[in-house]
Amino acid sequence: MRSTDTPTRRHRWQVPPIRHWTVWSLPPLTRAYVIAVPAVAAVALAVAATRTQWRVSQLGVFFLLLASAAAMVEATRDVKLPRDTVTRDLQEVWYLSIAVLLPPVYALLAPIPLTVMKQWRVRHNLVHRRVFSSASNGLGYGAAAVEFHGGFQPVLGGLSGGVHSVGLLGAIVAAAATGWAINVWLVVGAVKLTVPGARIRALMLTREAVTTDTVVTCLASLVAFALSFSLAAAIVAVPVVLMQKRFLMHSQLVAEARTDPKTGLLNAVAWQREAEAWIRRSRRAGAPAALLLVDIDHFKRVNDTYGHLAGDELLTATAHTLVQHVQAGDVLGRFGGEEFVIVAPGAGERDACGLAERLREEVGSISVPARGELVTVTVSIGVAALGRDGYELFELLAAADAALYRAKKAGRDRVCTLPPGACPSDPWAGSP
């Protein structure tokens, strides 16, 4: 057993040549941003280190808080969280405490060992993502430390009694807000550069996201406030933060249950639930709505020729393209295999066909490198309109499916609807 395990570990930690690093495959602007942020963090760490009067007592506090954060990482390392999302892991609770209790160099330094631990113990992620995350946390809470020690602490020194306590809590909350804002918006910038179609509102301004950020900021402030009076509060703080983290994980896992893991779109069950709700609203309001069924042409041929990894990349690229070009209120999901489905509230047949044509053209322009070639695909799209083709979701799906069959029979890479009065169950309905 020992002889079998050893090569695996070496392979896992083997560093590939610099020219093979994943960061070089990023678009130029994204690559520059992803490299610049850690570079700025490294410079800030070096400057802060030269200006710090190092004390043994400070190192003891630093390692105590770092151990508390590490214990929480270890306690929840087996819980799988969604990839490629802005998740809240509550490490900021400990980063804020470090920023408040210690000089700024410690806040800049703290994310580095915790990031290494996550890479080793939690999940083997892309190195440039881990490095960027560590840098954004360091810059955020390093700035919070500078704000607290350079701006608030001198003022607090002149206060006494209850006034000092109220001022201290206010200063900690302000520092928490600064650390959160810098960290999160640096990450959002990377997401926007990587996926231009990503919507800031969906990432940061949903009710759940705002509520979560508010709760985490308040919790981090309370823990830092308690620790500023006594480090013994860490004994109580660790289980409290751990339980809050598990609560946030529950929310994230519920969201993941609605999401297709390969594309990040709604899965078939979640899409059907939301689509039915929109169809009912449109029917009650007498408003138009349409359904588009999108199918990648010859997808099996791509898998057979270039492999399933290339097929998965094409699926993801197609999903991102659809996300970028549908309207904000449209309900987009992966229907299964290489099929995607869209409900477009407010769109009549003509508008829906126009949208379908735009999507067809945009998907036709994407390409994915595989085995030394650029692989491209086309899509066929079937369109069904509320009222014209049915009044229930299942009727619209049947009509769109028949229209899609019509597009396939006509040569693929096109948009089709059913002839007026055609019944989807009619074997000739899909014939061109």
Residue pairs with C-beta under 8 A, 6 or more apart in sequence:
12 124
21 127
21 128
22 126
22 127
22 128
23 31
23 34
23 35
23 127
23 128
24 31
26 34
26 128
26 194
27 193
27 194
29 193
30 190
30 193
30 194
33 189
33 190
33 193
34 128
34 132
34 190
37 132
37 135
37 136
37 139
37 186
37 190
38 131
38 132
38 134
38 135
40 135
40 139
41 108
41 134
41 135
41 136
41 138
41 139
41 142
42 135
44 108
44 138
44 139
44 142
45 105
45 108
45 109
45 138
45 142
48 103
48 104
48 105
48 108
48 142
49 105
51 105
52 103
52 104
52 105
53 103
58 102
58 103
58 106
61 101
61 102
61 231
62 98
62 102
62 106
62 109
62 110
64 231
64 234
65 94
65 97
65 98
65 101
65 110
65 227
65 234
66 94
66 98
66 110
66 113
66 114
68 94
68 234
68 237
68 238
69 91
69 93
69 94
69 95
69 110
69 114
70 113
70 114
70 117
71 238
72 90
72 91
72 94
72 238
72 241
72 242
72 245
73 89
73 91
73 114
73 117
73 118
73 121
73 122
74 117
74 121
75 242
76 242
76 245
76 246
76 249
77 121
77 122
79 246
79 249
79 253
80 123
81 87
81 89
81 249
81 252
81 253
81 256
82 252
82 255
82 256
82 259
84 264
85 252
86 184
86 187
86 188
86 191
86 203
86 204
86 209
87 252
88 212
88 213
88 216
88 248
89 245
90 216
90 219
90 241
90 244
90 245
90 248
91 111
91 114
91 137
92 137
92 140
92 141
92 176
92 179
92 180
92 183
92 216
92 220
93 216
93 219
93 220
93 223
93 224
93 237
93 241
94 110
94 223
95 107
95 110
95 111
95 137
95 140
95 141
95 144
95 179
95 220
96 141
96 144
96 172
96 175
96 176
96 179
96 220
96 221
96 223
96 224
97 220
97 223
97 224
97 227
98 106
98 107
98 110
98 141
98 145
99 106
99 107
99 141
99 142
99 144
99 145
99 148
99 175
99 179
99 224
100 145
100 148
100 172
100 175
100 224
100 227
100 228
101 224
101 227
101 228
102 145
103 145
103 149
104 142
104 145
104 146
104 149
105 142
106 145
107 138
107 141
107 142
107 144
107 145
108 138
108 139
108 141
108 142
109 138
110 137
110 138
110 141
111 133
111 134
111 135
111 137
111 138
111 141
112 134
112 138
114 134
115 130
115 131
115 133
115 134
118 125
118 130
119 125
119 127
119 130
132 187
132 190
133 187
135 186
136 182
136 183
136 186
136 187
137 183
139 182
139 183
139 186
140 178
140 179
140 180
140 181
140 182
140 183
140 184
140 186
141 179
141 183
143 178
143 179
143 182
144 175
144 176
144 178
144 179
144 182
145 175
147 174
147 175
147 178
148 171
148 172
148 174
148 175
152 167
152 171
152 174
152 175
153 171
155 167
155 171
156 164
156 167
156 168
156 171
159 167
168 225
168 228
169 221
169 225
172 221
172 224
172 225
172 228
173 217
173 218
173 221
176 217
176 220
176 221
176 224
177 217
180 213
180 216
180 217
184 204
184 213
188 200
188 203
188 204
191 198
191 203
192 198
192 200
195 320
196 324
197 320
197 321
197 323
197 324
197 325
198 323
199 328
203 209
204 210
208 251
208 255
212 248
212 251
215 244
216 244
216 248
219 240
219 241
219 244
223 233
223 237
223 240
223 241
226 233
226 236
226 237
227 233
227 234
227 237
257 270
258 266
258 267
258 269
258 270
259 265
259 266
259 267
259 270
260 266
260 267
260 333
260 334
262 312
262 315
262 316
262 334
263 315
263 316
263 318
263 319
263 334
264 316
264 319
265 271
265 319
265 322
265 323
265 332
265 333
265 334
265 340
266 274
266 331
266 332
266 333
266 334
267 333
267 334
268 333
268 334
268 335
268 336
270 333
271 331
271 332
271 333
271 334
271 335
271 341
272 393
274 331
274 333
274 343
275 291
275 331
275 333
275 341
275 343
275 393
276 393
278 289
278 331
278 343
278 345
279 289
279 343
279 386
279 391
279 392
279 393
279 396
281 287
281 345
282 288
282 289
282 345
282 346
282 386
283 289
283 386
283 391
287 345
287 346
288 346
288 347
288 348
288 351
288 385
288 386
288 387
289 343
289 344
289 345
289 346
289 347
289 385
289 386
290 343
290 344
290 347
290 348
290 349
290 351
290 352
290 383
290 384
290 385
290 386
291 341
291 342
291 343
291 344
291 352
291 383
291 384
291 385
291 386
291 393
291 396
291 397
291 399
291 400
292 341
292 342
292 344
292 352
292 355
292 356
292 359
292 381
292 382
292 383
292 400
293 335
293 339
293 340
293 341
293 381
293 382
293 383
293 384
293 397
293 400
293 401
293 403
293 404
294 322
294 339
294 340
294 341
294 342
294 356
294 359
294 363
294 379
294 380
294 381
295 338
295 339
295 340
295 379
295 380
295 381
295 382
295 404
295 408
296 302
296 314
296 315
296 318
296 338
296 339
296 363
296 377
296 378
296 379
297 377
297 378
297 379
297 380
297 408
297 412
297 413
298 377
298 412
299 311
299 314
299 337
299 338
299 377
302 310
302 311
302 314
302 375
302 377
303 310
303 311
306 370
306 371
306 373
306 375
307 370
307 371
309 370
310 368
310 370
310 371
310 375
313 368
313 370
314 366
314 368
314 375
314 377
315 334
315 338
317 366
317 368
318 340
318 363
318 366
318 377
318 379
319 334
319 340
321 359
321 362
321 363
321 366
322 332
322 340
322 342
322 359
322 363
323 332
324 362
325 355
325 358
325 359
325 362
326 332
326 342
326 344
326 355
326 359
327 344
327 346
327 347
327 355
329 345
329 346
330 342
330 343
330 344
330 345
331 342
331 343
331 345
332 340
332 341
332 342
333 340
333 341
333 342
334 340
334 341
335 341
341 397
341 400
342 355
344 351
344 352
344 355
347 355
348 385
349 383
349 385
349 388
349 417
352 383
352 385
353 383
353 415
353 417
356 381
356 383
356 415
357 415
359 379
359 381
360 378
360 379
360 381
360 413
360 414
360 415
363 377
363 378
363 379
364 376
364 377
364 378
364 379
364 413
366 376
366 377
367 374
367 375
367 376
368 374
368 375
369 375
378 412
378 413
379 413
380 404
380 407
380 408
380 412
380 413
380 414
380 415
380 416
381 404
381 407
381 414
381 415
381 416
382 399
382 400
382 401
382 402
382 403
382 404
382 405
382 406
382 407
382 415
382 416
382 417
383 400
383 403
383 415
383 416
383 417
384 390
384 395
384 396
384 397
384 399
384 400
384 403
384 417
384 418
385 396
385 417
386 396
388 420
389 395
389 396
389 399
389 400
389 417
389 418
389 424
390 396
390 398
390 399
395 424
398 424
398 425
399 418
399 424
401 424
402 418
402 422
402 424
402 429
402 430
403 416
403 417
403 418
403 430
404 416
404 430
405 430
406 416
406 418
406 429
406 430
406 431
406 432
407 414
407 415
407 416
409 430
409 431
409 432
410 416
410 432
416 432
418 424
418 429
418 430
419 429
422 429
423 429
